[in-house]
């Protein structure tokens, strides 16, 4: 790590230590072990490697996981049937759909089939609706990782010009209400934006999440800006972000490296959301816990 780097690895380690303590306490109070169900379709090698990494990290903090692996040819109808089974399985507290989905499976229809009480990706239409209404239940993991990283390094957002490059449902769009809640002024751009440089060069805080390698060059960055690179792109030169790191580094006041920035924190957010789901589902059974997962509002969600 270099001097200006926002070190996601160190923050992720800190969060995992907190989660280990919280999960241990929850298990002692309720005799329930939080469990994450991972739904994976196809044979994508990168996704398989990411799943192994997630399961390893979950195990380290005392959380169980179970993999539900289906053929890439599974129909949406059959996927919904499988998700219904997981929704009703009491031992599964959180469910995530591993990306990429097969091309014939519409993402929003698939995620809408997950019980919103178990949607620990925070991407069910109901959870996104609560987020935009200003009363979030489950917060999407990568945007939450971005906000957690900025908070850890005490980077002020109030009154700042925040430019988000990317409009995905999993990153760009959920970041808007999270930034607005911190009283930032938010501009959203994308790869079709006319004169992208005009917008990015005005940003006090620039978040790149367009999914295009080195889209943001050094001359597109305001002197002294904070640069958060969410992109993960596999190239012949290895894994790189959406920002040309070497060009951006001299101009930025702080910057996230890729890898080692936002990515490591994202998995910690999945674990944290699964613990939140476990607490809420235990309460619905009358098993009260004093655990309030750090960084998350403790309320009853949809279960009444």
VENDAJO-V352411 format. One record per run of one state. SS is the DSSP state (@ for helix, = for strand, . for the rest). FROM is the first residue (numbers start at 1). TO is the last residue. If there is no record, write none. Layout:
BEGIN
SS&FROM&TO  SS&FROM&TO
END
This chain:
BEGIN
.&1&4  =&5&5  .&6&7  @&8&30  .&31&34  =&35&41  .&42&44  @&45&60  .&61&63  =&64&70  .&71&75  @&76&88  .&89&93  =&94&97  .&98&106  @&107&111  .&112&118  =&119&119  .&120&124  @&125&132  .&133&140  @&141&152  .&153&160  =&161&165  .&166&171  @&172&181  .&182&184  =&185&189  .&190&195  @&196&200  .&201&204  =&205&208  .&209&215  =&216&216  .&217&217  @&218&220  .&221&225  =&226&229  .&230&232  =&233&235  .&236&237  =&238&240  .&241&242  =&243&243  .&244&244  @&245&249  .&250&253  =&254&255  .&256&262  @&263&284  .&285&304
END
